[in-house]
């Protein structure tokens, strides 16, 4: 784990003096501060640059005045640009006292000390102790996490923000066009890195700065996960239980499976929580009368699953399934396979794509599918549109109304009553900056580097209206993520997986079912392969129902494994 203590940096070109001052500093302040030393101003500046990129706090700079590369005053002047709040102390010989006095105004010098400073109990510690106490009293806690520098309309930046947010990784987003801090960080980069960041149309972005100072330009979520120590590969040869999908159903299966002794793992291509994980508020989940966010629910569930020993294999899409009894082999997007004795498919659903001119080209650049709680930066003080009349659309509208100037919900039908829960409709009607437009659809959208205008059409009259809109969030129903199954698992006409008695055709099990027993309630046509949650034909499409099915599937897994 990175050392979070503030830094005291001492600079002196005489090695013996440098070691001596570091020793005295460590003896008194080593418990609360990181004591660092440098034997040249240039190496000290390199150290400070790395500390600045990592956003590590520097409390005190102590520099000798007479050094060959630059004077102590010159060093402190440069260093203060990186750490303007650090206290500055100059070490001088008696003959340099006039220089030190002039430096008080030039570099806002806090103190100068005469060499030698011994004994430190009398000549060093009282002065430095006061300065450090003063520094601590004026400091706010430093952000320690991932820094993401990008512009608002970057599709990859949107993907990375969703990944970091969904995986509960602390991060700070800096707008390269409006945040001075972003430019200050870019100025600290190497010439090649700086050139890439300032390339035409900012195509060298996003830039990710990790807590240890490592820089990644335009990383994929998989590369970022690996650098953050998030598992992207299987940890064992064969799992008792492998779960495809990390939504509520998959997380519940992992918690119950791992807690009951099954070697369990989840494969998730994005982030734990699924669509529910992006919900700004879930208000009808049992036991939470004030509601909870999807992120809170997924964070708690992930912590439970990991505590019981379940593995999470992230940023991997599932591309295929093959069965070689008694084992099931799931192909992953990196070309590897994960094998198991029992498989639970809980891959959920994805929002159906809306077809209108311009939408595909501007996806991620002002057009988003789902709640996109990470996109409040796009909405701040702007006009936005929600497409859809279900509960997810209502929750998204209420959340975004706290940031946007106006939120317009458009639906093709007469209103929200037929598709949205009454408690959400009441809240929408009571929110002044939310408008509902019935009988309306998007005719087209326009924009160059980002969304600029949306043309709305009345489905009854054909009348059109064009508005300047910052963002469109689309919630128009869902389709299952089951194409990867091919012909191995039977599905209905819409792609949802058939299980249990839904497999019966004219009172008979399908020919592929070869066992003497009937399929279990959540079992597919392949023995030992189960489906749970929204991906299953006939499921209730509710978070609580998905959690119930995920936990129920584990009981059937036990029964299946007992018969092997």
C-alpha positions as a Python dict, from the first residue, in 0.01 Angstrom:
ca = {
    (1, 'X'): (0, 0, 0),
    (2, 'X'): (126, 348, -85),
    (3, 'X'): (265, 554, 202),
    (4, 'X'): (8, 825, 273),
    (5, 'X'): (228, 1029, 508),
    (6, 'X'): (316, 1383, 399),
    (7, 'X'): (670, 1434, 270),
    (8, 'X'): (957, 1634, 416),
    (9, 'X'): (1225, 1679, 149),
    (10, 'X'): (1578, 1794, 234),
    (11, 'X'): (1823, 1900, -40),
    (12, 'X'): (2200, 1942, 10),
    (13, 'X'): (2480, 1867, -237),
    (14, 'X'): (2722, 1756, 37),
    (15, 'X'): (2647, 1383, 100),
    (16, 'X'): (2753, 1393, 465),
    (17, 'X'): (2537, 1696, 539),
    (18, 'X'): (2246, 1544, 343),
    (19, 'X'): (2262, 1222, 544),
    (20, 'X'): (2293, 1413, 870),
    (21, 'X'): (1990, 1633, 815),
    (22, 'X'): (1783, 1333, 699),
    (23, 'X'): (1888, 1142, 1011),
    (24, 'X'): (1784, 1424, 1242),
    (25, 'X'): (1455, 1471, 1060),
    (26, 'X'): (1378, 1099, 1071),
    (27, 'X'): (1453, 1076, 1441),
    (28, 'X'): (1192, 1337, 1533),
    (29, 'X'): (939, 1328, 1246),
    (30, 'X'): (978, 985, 1085),
    (31, 'X'): (664, 848, 1247),
    (32, 'X'): (430, 1106, 1094),
    (33, 'X'): (616, 1209, 778),
    (34, 'X'): (808, 1048, 495),
    (35, 'X'): (1163, 1181, 511),
    (36, 'X'): (1321, 1210, 167),
    (37, 'X'): (1656, 1358, 68),
    (38, 'X'): (1830, 1461, -252),
    (39, 'X'): (2191, 1557, -322),
    (40, 'X'): (2114, 1792, -608),
    (41, 'X'): (1836, 2039, -689),
    (42, 'X'): (1769, 1868, -1024),
    (43, 'X'): (1713, 1526, -870),
    (44, 'X'): (1499, 1693, -604),
    (45, 'X'): (1283, 1850, -877),
    (46, 'X'): (1243, 1509, -1043),
    (47, 'X'): (1128, 1367, -710),
    (48, 'X'): (883, 1652, -658),
    (49, 'X'): (742, 1608, -1009),
    (50, 'X'): (667, 1241, -939),
    (51, 'X'): (511, 1332, -603),
    (52, 'X'): (296, 1594, -776),
    (53, 'X'): (175, 1345, -1038),
    (54, 'X'): (80, 1103, -760),
    (55, 'X'): (-91, 1388, -575),
    (56, 'X'): (119, 1311, -266),
    (57, 'X'): (133, 1592, -8),
    (58, 'X'): (460, 1773, 61),
    (59, 'X'): (469, 1950, 396),
    (60, 'X'): (820, 2093, 415),
    (61, 'X'): (1105, 2178, 177),
    (62, 'X'): (1444, 2230, 338),
    (63, 'X'): (1724, 2337, 105),
    (64, 'X'): (2088, 2437, 131),
    (65, 'X'): (2163, 2774, -29),
    (66, 'X'): (2500, 2709, -194),
    (67, 'X'): (2463, 2434, -457),
    (68, 'X'): (2631, 2421, -801),
    (69, 'X'): (2328, 2351, -1026),
    (70, 'X'): (2108, 2622, -877),
    (71, 'X'): (2094, 2807, -549),
    (72, 'X'): (1866, 2707, -268),
    (73, 'X'): (1651, 3015, -329),
    (74, 'X'): (1614, 2925, -696),
    (75, 'X'): (1523, 2566, -606),
    (76, 'X'): (1259, 2676, -357),
    (77, 'X'): (1119, 2918, -613),
    (78, 'X'): (1071, 2635, -866),
    (79, 'X'): (951, 2384, -608),
    (80, 'X'): (685, 2621, -477),
    (81, 'X'): (516, 2612, -819),
    (82, 'X'): (454, 2240, -768),
    (83, 'X'): (369, 2260, -398),
    (84, 'X'): (267, 2616, -315),
    (85, 'X'): (149, 2532, 39),
    (86, 'X'): (469, 2350, 147),
    (87, 'X'): (666, 2532, 412),
    (88, 'X'): (1006, 2655, 290),
    (89, 'X'): (1327, 2662, 496),
    (90, 'X'): (1674, 2766, 378),
    (91, 'X'): (1999, 2632, 526),
    (92, 'X'): (2265, 2902, 510),
    (93, 'X'): (2616, 2980, 622),
    (94, 'X'): (2667, 3295, 823),
    (95, 'X'): (2788, 3480, 514),
    (96, 'X'): (2456, 3404, 332),
    (97, 'X'): (2222, 3563, 582),
    (98, 'X'): (2163, 3870, 362),
    (99, 'X'): (2059, 3639, 77),
    (100, 'X'): (1824, 3454, 307),
    (101, 'X'): (1662, 3775, 424),
    (102, 'X'): (1602, 3887, 63),
    (103, 'X'): (1453, 3542, -12),
    (104, 'X'): (1180, 3595, 247),
    (105, 'X'): (997, 3816, 0),
    (106, 'X'): (1115, 3651, -322),
    (107, 'X'): (1003, 3297, -243),
    (108, 'X'): (794, 3364, 67),
    (109, 'X'): (1060, 3192, 275),
    (110, 'X'): (919, 3075, 608),
    (111, 'X'): (1251, 3050, 792),
    (112, 'X'): (1625, 3027, 745),
    (113, 'X'): (1857, 2819, 962),
    (114, 'X'): (2228, 2871, 1013),
    (115, 'X'): (2473, 2584, 974),
    (116, 'X'): (2552, 2396, 1187),
    (117, 'X'): (2207, 2335, 1339),
    (118, 'X'): (2327, 2118, 1626),
    (119, 'X'): (2195, 2044, 1876),
    (120, 'X'): (1870, 1985, 1680),
    (121, 'X'): (1662, 1988, 2000),
    (122, 'X'): (1741, 2359, 2034),
    (123, 'X'): (1813, 2485, 1682),
    (124, 'X'): (1608, 2264, 1448),
    (125, 'X'): (1306, 2091, 1598),
    (126, 'X'): (1137, 2394, 1760),
    (127, 'X'): (1136, 2585, 1429),
    (128, 'X'): (1030, 2293, 1211),
    (129, 'X'): (771, 2176, 1462),
    (130, 'X'): (593, 2512, 1450),
    (131, 'X'): (601, 2517, 1070),
    (132, 'X'): (465, 2163, 1040),
    (133, 'X'): (188, 2232, 1290),
    (134, 'X'): (95, 2540, 1089),
    (135, 'X'): (97, 2340, 763),
    (136, 'X'): (-128, 2066, 906),
    (137, 'X'): (-376, 2321, 1039),
    (138, 'X'): (-432, 2465, 692),
    (139, 'X'): (-441, 2146, 483),
    (140, 'X'): (-739, 1968, 338),
    (141, 'X'): (-712, 1590, 292),
    (142, 'X'): (-537, 1508, -35),
    (143, 'X'): (-722, 1299, -291),
    (144, 'X'): (-543, 966, -323),
    (145, 'X'): (-665, 760, -613),
    (146, 'X'): (-683, 740, -989),
    (147, 'X'): (-680, 1067, -1181),
    (148, 'X'): (-853, 1067, -1520),
    (149, 'X'): (-780, 1360, -1750),
    (150, 'X'): (-1006, 1388, -2050),
    (151, 'X'): (-1261, 1600, -2233),
    (152, 'X'): (-1635, 1570, -2179),
    (153, 'X'): (-1720, 1407, -2510),
    (154, 'X'): (-1474, 1117, -2515),
    (155, 'X'): (-1639, 773, -2569),
    (156, 'X'): (-1338, 593, -2421),
    (157, 'X'): (-1337, 834, -2128),
    (158, 'X'): (-1704, 756, -2070),
    (159, 'X'): (-1622, 383, -2076),
    (160, 'X'): (-1336, 426, -1829),
    (161, 'X'): (-1547, 637, -1592),
    (162, 'X'): (-1818, 370, -1597),
    (163, 'X'): (-1556, 101, -1531),
    (164, 'X'): (-1396, 285, -1239),
    (165, 'X'): (-1730, 385, -1089),
    (166, 'X'): (-1880, 38, -1133),
    (167, 'X'): (-1579, -125, -967),
    (168, 'X'): (-1582, 127, -680),
    (169, 'X'): (-1232, 256, -760),
    (170, 'X'): (-1182, 608, -617),
    (171, 'X'): (-1102, 843, -903),
    (172, 'X'): (-1097, 1210, -987),
    (173, 'X'): (-1208, 1330, -1331),
    (174, 'X'): (-1038, 1645, -1461),
    (175, 'X'): (-1177, 1828, -1762),
    (176, 'X'): (-878, 1916, -1981),
    (177, 'X'): (-1066, 2209, -2135),
    (178, 'X'): (-1183, 2378, -1816),
    (179, 'X'): (-988, 2250, -1516),
    (180, 'X'): (-653, 2428, -1454),
    (181, 'X'): (-537, 2126, -1253),
    (182, 'X'): (-553, 1910, -1566),
    (183, 'X'): (-319, 2143, -1750),
    (184, 'X'): (-82, 2159, -1454),
    (185, 'X'): (-52, 1779, -1457),
    (186, 'X'): (4, 1770, -1834),
    (187, 'X'): (287, 2021, -1796),
    (188, 'X'): (467, 1772, -1570),
    (189, 'X'): (468, 1495, -1830),
    (190, 'X'): (751, 1392, -2059),
    (191, 'X'): (768, 1575, -2395),
    (192, 'X'): (623, 1275, -2582),
    (193, 'X'): (335, 1236, -2335),
    (194, 'X'): (265, 1608, -2345),
    (195, 'X'): (260, 1612, -2725),
    (196, 'X'): (13, 1322, -2734),
    (197, 'X'): (-219, 1492, -2484),
    (198, 'X'): (-218, 1813, -2686),
    (199, 'X'): (-268, 1637, -3020),
    (200, 'X'): (-538, 1774, -3254),
    (201, 'X'): (-888, 1723, -3117),
    (202, 'X'): (-731, 1582, -2796),
    (203, 'X'): (-696, 1238, -2953),
    (204, 'X'): (-414, 1151, -2708),
    (205, 'X'): (-667, 1150, -2426),
    (206, 'X'): (-787, 1009, -2192),
    (207, 'X'): (-478, 1011, -1972),
    (208, 'X'): (-494, 803, -1655),
    (209, 'X'): (-253, 873, -1370),
    (210, 'X'): (-239, 588, -1120),
    (211, 'X'): (-174, 642, -747),
    (212, 'X'): (192, 538, -791),
    (213, 'X'): (244, 800, -1064),
    (214, 'X'): (225, 558, -1358),
    (215, 'X'): (68, 719, -1665),
    (216, 'X'): (-154, 534, -1913),
    (217, 'X'): (-263, 702, -2235),
    (218, 'X'): (-588, 574, -2386),
    (219, 'X'): (-584, 249, -2187),
    (220, 'X'): (-849, -17, -2241),
    (221, 'X'): (-1058, -112, -1936),
    (222, 'X'): (-875, -448, -1934),
    (223, 'X'): (-532, -284, -1920),
    (224, 'X'): (-649, -42, -1652),
    (225, 'X'): (-793, -331, -1449),
    (226, 'X'): (-463, -518, -1468),
    (227, 'X'): (-263, -213, -1359),
    (228, 'X'): (-501, -162, -1066),
    (229, 'X'): (-463, -524, -956),
    (230, 'X'): (-819, -619, -1052),
    (231, 'X'): (-838, -982, -1160),
    (232, 'X'): (-902, -1039, -1531),
    (233, 'X'): (-808, -1409, -1545),
    (234, 'X'): (-921, -1734, -1387),
    (235, 'X'): (-750, -1826, -1064),
    (236, 'X'): (-800, -2203, -1075),
    (237, 'X'): (-824, -2478, -1333),
    (238, 'X'): (-1177, -2596, -1257),
    (239, 'X'): (-1449, -2419, -1058),
    (240, 'X'): (-1735, -2596, -885),
    (241, 'X'): (-1958, -2308, -988),
    (242, 'X'): (-1897, -2053, -1261),
    (243, 'X'): (-2139, -1761, -1297),
    (244, 'X'): (-2166, -1556, -1616),
    (245, 'X'): (-2278, -1205, -1524),
    (246, 'X'): (-2222, -993, -1216),
    (247, 'X'): (-2567, -840, -1172),
    (248, 'X'): (-2790, -906, -870),
    (249, 'X'): (-2862, -1267, -974),
    (250, 'X'): (-2497, -1346, -1037),
    (251, 'X'): (-2377, -1180, -717),
    (252, 'X'): (-2639, -1366, -513),
    (253, 'X'): (-2531, -1697, -667),
    (254, 'X'): (-2167, -1618, -586),
    (255, 'X'): (-2245, -1526, -225),
    (256, 'X'): (-2451, -1837, -158),
    (257, 'X'): (-2226, -2068, -358),
    (258, 'X'): (-1901, -1953, -198),
    (259, 'X'): (-2050, -1938, 152),
    (260, 'X'): (-2163, -2300, 115),
    (261, 'X'): (-1821, -2431, 19),
    (262, 'X'): (-1833, -2422, -361),
    (263, 'X'): (-1526, -2288, -540),
    (264, 'X'): (-1707, -2008, -721),
    (265, 'X'): (-1626, -1733, -971),
    (266, 'X'): (-1810, -1460, -1159),
    (267, 'X'): (-1721, -1360, -1515),
    (268, 'X'): (-1832, -1001, -1583),
    (269, 'X'): (-1747, -800, -1892),
    (270, 'X'): (-1806, -456, -1743),
    (271, 'X'): (-1850, -404, -1368),
    (272, 'X'): (-2037, -585, -1090),
    (273, 'X'): (-2397, -477, -1046),
    (274, 'X'): (-2521, -502, -1403),
    (275, 'X'): (-2797, -259, -1501),
    (276, 'X'): (-2910, -243, -1139),
    (277, 'X'): (-2560, -126, -1043),
    (278, 'X'): (-2603, 188, -1253),
    (279, 'X'): (-2939, 276, -1098),
    (280, 'X'): (-2932, 605, -911),
    (281, 'X'): (-3190, 480, -660),
    (282, 'X'): (-3365, 150, -585),
    (283, 'X'): (-3657, 236, -361),
    (284, 'X'): (-3860, -85, -354),
    (285, 'X'): (-3593, -328, -233),
    (286, 'X'): (-3691, -513, 84),
    (287, 'X'): (-3523, -390, 401),
    (288, 'X'): (-3420, -45, 273),
    (289, 'X'): (-3714, 190, 340),
    (290, 'X'): (-3511, 494, 232),
    (291, 'X'): (-3385, 314, -77),
    (292, 'X'): (-3027, 257, -183),
    (293, 'X'): (-2828, 319, -497),
    (294, 'X'): (-2737, 40, -734),
    (295, 'X'): (-2372, 113, -659),
    (296, 'X'): (-2431, 59, -286),
    (297, 'X'): (-2609, -269, -348),
    (298, 'X'): (-2338, -403, -576),
    (299, 'X'): (-2058, -284, -345),
    (300, 'X'): (-2210, -466, -49),
    (301, 'X'): (-2270, -781, -254),
    (302, 'X'): (-1917, -784, -399),
    (303, 'X'): (-1771, -746, -49),
    (304, 'X'): (-1980, -1042, 69),
    (305, 'X'): (-1882, -1260, -226),
    (306, 'X'): (-1512, -1184, -183),
    (307, 'X'): (-1529, -1241, 192),
    (308, 'X'): (-1653, -1594, 127),
    (309, 'X'): (-1376, -1655, -127),
    (310, 'X'): (-1548, -1607, -464),
    (311, 'X'): (-1329, -1491, -755),
    (312, 'X'): (-1427, -1203, -982),
    (313, 'X'): (-1297, -1218, -1339),
    (314, 'X'): (-1361, -872, -1482),
    (315, 'X'): (-1345, -703, -1825),
    (316, 'X'): (-1390, -1039, -1994),
    (317, 'X'): (-1679, -1097, -2234),
    (318, 'X'): (-1803, -1453, -2276),
    (319, 'X'): (-1785, -1561, -2640),
    (320, 'X'): (-1887, -1927, -2641),
    (321, 'X'): (-1982, -2242, -2452),
    (322, 'X'): (-1883, -2603, -2506),
    (323, 'X'): (-1983, -2901, -2297),
    (324, 'X'): (-1770, -3207, -2238),
    (325, 'X'): (-1954, -3389, -1960),
    (326, 'X'): (-1920, -3350, -1673),
    (327, 'X'): (-1739, -3020, -1745),
    (328, 'X'): (-1854, -2698, -1906),
    (329, 'X'): (-1601, -2471, -2082),
    (330, 'X'): (-1672, -2102, -2125),
    (331, 'X'): (-1467, -1918, -2387),
    (332, 'X'): (-1352, -1568, -2289),
    (333, 'X'): (-1277, -1266, -2503),
    (334, 'X'): (-901, -1289, -2441),
    (335, 'X'): (-897, -1636, -2602),
    (336, 'X'): (-875, -1831, -2276),
    (337, 'X'): (-1129, -2071, -2127),
    (338, 'X'): (-1282, -2104, -1783),
    (339, 'X'): (-1399, -2452, -1687),
    (340, 'X'): (-1652, -2561, -1428),
    (341, 'X'): (-1874, -2845, -1314),
    (342, 'X'): (-2187, -2628, -1287),
    (343, 'X'): (-2267, -2308, -1473),
    (344, 'X'): (-2517, -2033, -1385),
    (345, 'X'): (-2600, -1792, -1667),
    (346, 'X'): (-2699, -1459, -1513),
    (347, 'X'): (-2585, -1230, -1792),
    (348, 'X'): (-2894, -1013, -1768),
    (349, 'X'): (-3015, -783, -2041),
    (350, 'X'): (-2888, -479, -2223),
    (351, 'X'): (-3082, -172, -2330),
    (352, 'X'): (-3220, -205, -2680),
    (353, 'X'): (-3056, 30, -2928),
    (354, 'X'): (-3268, 313, -3060),
    (355, 'X'): (-3271, 360, -3434),
    (356, 'X'): (-3266, 721, -3553),
    (357, 'X'): (-3021, 912, -3776),
    (358, 'X'): (-2711, 1027, -3585),
    (359, 'X'): (-2760, 825, -3267),
    (360, 'X'): (-2504, 553, -3339),
    (361, 'X'): (-2235, 802, -3442),
    (362, 'X'): (-2283, 1009, -3124),
    (363, 'X'): (-2307, 722, -2874),
    (364, 'X'): (-2073, 803, -2587),
    (365, 'X'): (-2051, 1165, -2704),
    (366, 'X'): (-2378, 1287, -2559),
    (367, 'X'): (-2591, 983, -2637),
    (368, 'X'): (-2595, 724, -2358),
    (369, 'X'): (-2779, 401, -2285),
    (370, 'X'): (-2887, 367, -1923),
    (371, 'X'): (-2874, 596, -1624),
    (372, 'X'): (-2510, 701, -1674),
    (373, 'X'): (-2472, 837, -1322),
    (374, 'X'): (-2111, 913, -1411),
    (375, 'X'): (-2225, 1169, -1669),
    (376, 'X'): (-2339, 1443, -1434),
    (377, 'X'): (-2049, 1653, -1568),
    (378, 'X'): (-2223, 1658, -1907),
    (379, 'X'): (-2557, 1754, -1755),
    (380, 'X'): (-2455, 2030, -1517),
    (381, 'X'): (-2683, 2326, -1591),
    (382, 'X'): (-2783, 2179, -1930),
    (383, 'X'): (-3100, 2051, -2097),
    (384, 'X'): (-3122, 1671, -2127),
    (385, 'X'): (-3370, 1417, -2262),
    (386, 'X'): (-3475, 1078, -2121),
    (387, 'X'): (-3619, 830, -2372),
    (388, 'X'): (-3847, 566, -2218),
    (389, 'X'): (-4125, 529, -1965),
    (390, 'X'): (-4013, 245, -1737),
    (391, 'X'): (-3890, 260, -1378),
    (392, 'X'): (-3527, 289, -1483),
    (393, 'X'): (-3612, 593, -1693),
    (394, 'X'): (-3799, 748, -1401),
    (395, 'X'): (-3515, 690, -1158),
    (396, 'X'): (-3269, 836, -1408),
    (397, 'X'): (-3483, 1145, -1460),
    (398, 'X'): (-3516, 1215, -1087),
    (399, 'X'): (-3141, 1171, -1037),
    (400, 'X'): (-3044, 1395, -1329),
    (401, 'X'): (-3291, 1665, -1226),
    (402, 'X'): (-3052, 1754, -942),
    (403, 'X'): (-2785, 1851, -1197),
    (404, 'X'): (-2953, 1944, -1525),
    (405, 'X'): (-3140, 2267, -1594),
    (406, 'X'): (-3429, 2071, -1746),
    (407, 'X'): (-3507, 1701, -1794),
    (408, 'X'): (-3757, 1603, -2063),
    (409, 'X'): (-3900, 1249, -2062),
    (410, 'X'): (-4033, 1144, -2402),
    (411, 'X'): (-4258, 840, -2454),
    (412, 'X'): (-4445, 714, -2761),
    (413, 'X'): (-4757, 639, -2558),
    (414, 'X'): (-5007, 855, -2374),
    (415, 'X'): (-4797, 891, -2059),
    (416, 'X'): (-4620, 704, -1782),
    (417, 'X'): (-4908, 538, -1596),
    (418, 'X'): (-4900, 213, -1794),
    (419, 'X'): (-4525, 149, -1756),
    (420, 'X'): (-4394, 324, -1443),
    (421, 'X'): (-4453, 270, -1071),
    (422, 'X'): (-4687, 522, -908),
    (423, 'X'): (-4431, 638, -649),
    (424, 'X'): (-4195, 744, -928),
    (425, 'X'): (-4469, 921, -1123),
    (426, 'X'): (-4561, 1118, -810),
    (427, 'X'): (-4201, 1227, -763),
    (428, 'X'): (-4168, 1327, -1127),
    (429, 'X'): (-4487, 1533, -1109),
    (430, 'X'): (-4350, 1704, -800),
    (431, 'X'): (-4015, 1796, -961),
    (432, 'X'): (-4034, 2138, -1124),
    (433, 'X'): (-3765, 2090, -1389),
    (434, 'X'): (-3896, 1756, -1527),
    (435, 'X'): (-4130, 1765, -1825),
    (436, 'X'): (-4310, 1463, -1979),
    (437, 'X'): (-4385, 1468, -2352),
    (438, 'X'): (-4630, 1194, -2460),
    (439, 'X'): (-4667, 1067, -2819),
    (440, 'X'): (-4310, 1175, -2892),
    (441, 'X'): (-4003, 1008, -3042),
    (442, 'X'): (-3659, 1113, -3163),
    (443, 'X'): (-3655, 1179, -3536),
    (444, 'X'): (-3278, 1253, -3560),
    (445, 'X'): (-2984, 1400, -3373),
    (446, 'X'): (-2695, 1611, -3500),
    (447, 'X'): (-2349, 1711, -3383),
    (448, 'X'): (-1985, 1708, -3490),
    (449, 'X'): (-1764, 1607, -3198),
    (450, 'X'): (-2061, 1575, -2961),
    (451, 'X'): (-2438, 1592, -2946),
    (452, 'X'): (-2573, 1937, -3031),
    (453, 'X'): (-2937, 1915, -3139),
    (454, 'X'): (-3225, 1669, -3109),
    (455, 'X'): (-3526, 1677, -3338),
    (456, 'X'): (-3844, 1545, -3174),
    (457, 'X'): (-4143, 1418, -3369),
    (458, 'X'): (-4506, 1383, -3259),
    (459, 'X'): (-4605, 1027, -3357),
    (460, 'X'): (-4967, 1126, -3415),
    (461, 'X'): (-4931, 1452, -3609),
    (462, 'X'): (-4579, 1423, -3751),
    (463, 'X'): (-4500, 1773, -3624),
    (464, 'X'): (-4128, 1824, -3551),
    (465, 'X'): (-3939, 2040, -3302),
    (466, 'X'): (-3561, 2083, -3281),
    (467, 'X'): (-3395, 2154, -2947),
    (468, 'X'): (-3037, 2222, -2835),
    (469, 'X'): (-2968, 1931, -2599),
    (470, 'X'): (-2652, 1834, -2409),
    (471, 'X'): (-2731, 1466, -2354),
    (472, 'X'): (-2982, 1194, -2435),
    (473, 'X'): (-3027, 893, -2203),
    (474, 'X'): (-3209, 598, -2361),
    (475, 'X'): (-3416, 338, -2170),
    (476, 'X'): (-3634, 162, -2428),
    (477, 'X'): (-3663, -195, -2311),
    (478, 'X'): (-3407, -468, -2297),
    (479, 'X'): (-3277, -769, -2487),
    (480, 'X'): (-3085, -1064, -2339),
    (481, 'X'): (-2713, -1117, -2376),
    (482, 'X'): (-2732, -1475, -2507),
    (483, 'X'): (-2588, -1473, -2859),
    (484, 'X'): (-2270, -1638, -2728),
    (485, 'X'): (-2466, -1956, -2647),
    (486, 'X'): (-2520, -2044, -3011),
    (487, 'X'): (-2739, -2355, -3045),
    (488, 'X'): (-2618, -2520, -2726),
    (489, 'X'): (-2895, -2383, -2501),
    (490, 'X'): (-3258, -2347, -2604),
    (491, 'X'): (-3406, -1997, -2600),
    (492, 'X'): (-3737, -1836, -2687),
    (493, 'X'): (-3798, -1620, -2993),
    (494, 'X'): (-3661, -1313, -2813),
    (495, 'X'): (-3340, -1481, -2697),
    (496, 'X'): (-3440, -1544, -2333),
    (497, 'X'): (-3324, -1879, -2194),
    (498, 'X'): (-3581, -2155, -2142),
    (499, 'X'): (-3560, -2343, -1811),
    (500, 'X'): (-3756, -2606, -1618),
    (501, 'X'): (-4106, -2675, -1743),
    (502, 'X'): (-4078, -2403, -2006),
    (503, 'X'): (-3867, -2659, -2199),
    (504, 'X'): (-4172, -2881, -2251),
    (505, 'X'): (-4312, -2900, -2603),
    (506, 'X'): (-4642, -3086, -2635),
    (507, 'X'): (-4578, -3236, -2293),
    (508, 'X'): (-4237, -3374, -2389),
    (509, 'X'): (-3884, -3272, -2295),
    (510, 'X'): (-3665, -3167, -2588),
    (511, 'X'): (-3462, -3444, -2756),
    (512, 'X'): (-3135, -3296, -2623),
    (513, 'X'): (-3243, -3379, -2265),
    (514, 'X'): (-3105, -3731, -2205),
    (515, 'X'): (-3138, -3774, -1827),
    (516, 'X'): (-3401, -3985, -1653),
    (517, 'X'): (-3494, -3701, -1419),
    (518, 'X'): (-3681, -3382, -1509),
    (519, 'X'): (-3483, -3057, -1538),
    (520, 'X'): (-3468, -2855, -1219),
    (521, 'X'): (-3676, -2536, -1204),
    (522, 'X'): (-3391, -2308, -1321),
    (523, 'X'): (-3203, -2568, -1526),
    (524, 'X'): (-3163, -2531, -1903),
    (525, 'X'): (-3172, -2809, -2162),
    (526, 'X'): (-2807, -2880, -2074),
    (527, 'X'): (-2770, -3064, -1740),
    (528, 'X'): (-2575, -2855, -1494),
    (529, 'X'): (-2630, -2530, -1682),
    (530, 'X'): (-2875, -2299, -1503),
    (531, 'X'): (-3022, -1955, -1578),
    (532, 'X'): (-3121, -1690, -1324),
    (533, 'X'): (-3246, -1333, -1331),
    (534, 'X'): (-3351, -1118, -1624),
    (535, 'X'): (-3188, -1344, -1885),
    (536, 'X'): (-3434, -1625, -1808),
    (537, 'X'): (-3763, -1663, -1994),
    (538, 'X'): (-4054, -1570, -1769),
    (539, 'X'): (-3848, -1391, -1502),
    (540, 'X'): (-4004, -1097, -1315),
    (541, 'X'): (-3740, -839, -1419),
    (542, 'X'): (-3705, -703, -1065),
    (543, 'X'): (-3391, -675, -852),
    (544, 'X'): (-3538, -872, -562),
    (545, 'X'): (-3656, -1148, -797),
    (546, 'X'): (-3310, -1172, -954),
    (547, 'X'): (-3147, -1202, -610),
    (548, 'X'): (-3395, -1475, -520),
    (549, 'X'): (-3331, -1670, -838),
    (550, 'X'): (-2954, -1640, -801),
    (551, 'X'): (-2965, -1786, -451),
    (552, 'X'): (-3221, -2050, -553),
    (553, 'X'): (-2999, -2164, -839),
    (554, 'X'): (-2728, -2262, -591),
    (555, 'X'): (-2959, -2512, -422),
    (556, 'X'): (-3015, -2680, -759),
    (557, 'X'): (-2640, -2672, -825),
    (558, 'X'): (-2585, -2868, -503),
    (559, 'X'): (-2840, -3127, -611),
    (560, 'X'): (-2681, -3155, -954),
    (561, 'X'): (-2328, -3193, -815),
    (562, 'X'): (-2445, -3456, -565),
    (563, 'X'): (-2556, -3678, -855),
    (564, 'X'): (-2224, -3660, -1043),
}
